[in-house]
């Protein structure tokens, strides 16, 4: 009986051997397939990582460059802000100084305007005619005027500059003079600034000098001075050769 049992067991083992071998083969095949699939996944992941790494590297370089640009822009902005603050401080200082100066100018401008209107009466006619538009703009009452401080200063400076220009140059003018007899005669007058003037008519018979006085210019006829004064005018106008010419003078 024992022999029969052993024989049956052996037969069972022999019959099951092919099944065990097939199972191991299938299992090995599954493992190999999974290994190959895993290797493919790993290879794909490595490839993707290399691509991502290159993208990340380029992105980092781009961001570093942008960060450097922003840092530089921030430095420039801070420097500009500092310069702007300094300029603003300087302009504020200048404004305050100008404000103080304007107060001083405004306090004295009215008196100067009044004085200029008084002086106009004693100015020579050519200069008076030139500055007349500016004189008319001087306020009648400096304490009650609608003109701005800038406009008032501009008028005063314009009058003074024209007066200075006249005083430092020679001016030729055609004017009408009243003779001692009361007769009006047309003369040519040569002003040497605001110091003295010489006049002569076309015939060189009526001639003389003019000088400034308290009530305006005084004109004095000088007998026999016509030829010399006419020669002086001709030299000035270039119709005669340049030469020394003796003319009368008066020193106050």
Buried (B, 14 or more C-beta within 10 A) or exposed (E): EEEEEEEEEEEEEEEEEEEEEEEEEEEEEEEEEEEEEEEEEEEEEEEEEEEEEEEEEEEEEEEEEEEEEEEEEEEEEEEEEEEEEEEEEEEEEEEEEEEEEBEEBEEEBBEBBBEBBEEBEBBBBBBBEBBEEBBEBBBEEBEEBEBEEEEBBBBBEBBBEBBEEBBEEEBEBEBEBEBEEEEEBEBBBBBEBBEBBBBBBEEBEBBBBBBBEEEBBEBEBBEEBBEBBBBBBBBBEEEBEEEEBEBBEEEE
